[in-house]
Amino acid sequence: SGDVVRRDRFSGGPARGFLSSLAADERIFEADLAVDRAHVVMLAEQGIVDEDDAGAIFDALDEIEDAGHGDLPDGEDVHAAIETAVIQRVGQKGGRMHTARSRNDEVATCIRYRLRADLLDAVETVVGAREQLLETAREHTETVMPGFTHLQYAQPTTVAHYLLSYERALARDTERLVDAYDRTNRSPLGGAAFAGTPFDVDRERTAELLGFDSVLVNSMDASSARDFLLEATTALANLATTLSGLAEDVVIFANDGYVDLSDDYSSTSSIMPQKKNPDTLELVRSRAGDAHAAVSGLLTTLKGLPRAYNRDLQRATGHGWEAVDAVIDATEVAAGAVATAEWNEDVLAAEAGDGFSTATGVADLLAMSGVPFRTAHEMVALAAEQSADPDYETLESAAQEVLGESLSAHVDRDAVEAALDPAESVASRDSAGGPAPTAVEGQLDAAEDDL
Ligand code: ARG
């Protein structure tokens, strides 16, 4: 008969809804079907389940897949519900599907299977964002802009150098996602509840069928471990943190008139008709909060859990999905907003030298002529103190005071004027990784190769 035999004991009673993860498990519905199929193939190959029964189970799984998650019978989770649905279709023999496994190794396998796809999606999105940053950077190797530390004018740089700084950070975020992928891509299946099984299972085979790189051998580790989920969530939070800095910068740049965001990435006010607001970037910035909350939720849930399986793990999973959902589209939006923004070259050039931000260059010039750098620093600091916008004259009087001799004894006037010019200042800083257009071209080529 097709009747499902399930004991009523432990069916949940008033806590049934509280116990169930069926709704949230929609995310691993496809994964569970894949895991079921791989497991049944292996059981048939090992002679644990006969081929007719395996065939009937496959047919049922196909029907269940076509009907979709929404059509599943009630169950404590997607694993139980799919098993029930199989038995409803093929009768008691459907219950052979759960031979030599537990929901503990099953769910761990499903999470890893789904997370792999999500991580690949994340990597693809970050790579796309990096391509967009590099493309925009290529157009702006000569676009001089103010550079800041402590949000104070610091030294002039270029838009390309600035954008490349984020592309490089995203490159490391990519590496972290790939690292997390490597440790996610290992199979716990066949570990059963935690203590293995007397059946002659072939764990390598199910791992291979599901595309995992290797098997998590210790069966207690296999069903208990969620460090892969924490690692992936943390990698996503790290990425979100990178994006939040970029978003914050561009919000400020929009405020300063350095960039105009495209209308596509802006919003307006319901009352102030003139407003064009950088809402998309503010939401990117806030997504880092979601991702950090996910890391914190996950760490708090996992901390101090005893071996082996505990139901707390059911609540851990969602934190990982929260991070995935918060960060992937934020990456896409951040990249789109930056790639479509208009950089206002005149405003950037006009402000690039503000706040005497070429001062370091003058000190460097003096140091190159033999003045100890600290003395040069002192002289230029004095000039800066005496005037908001020092020129050769202020520097000359500071030289008299600090060096006790004329500036021209050390450097000629033209060199000083050049050092004070933002574009020349940028061009002179051609050390490895520096903002000089020549140095940035090399960095762009290397970044493109890396990509
Ligand atoms: N739904 C559970 C989870 O997500 C798997 C069920 C294991 N249940 C159990 N009582 N051992 O972790």
Boltz pocket constraint, residues with backbone or C-beta under 6 A from the ligand:
constraints:
  - pocket:
      binder: B
      contacts: [[A, 21], [A, 76], [A, 77], [A, 103], [A, 104], [A, 107], [A, 309], [A, 310], [A, 311], [A, 313], [A, 314], [A, 315], [A, 317]]
      max_distance: 6.0
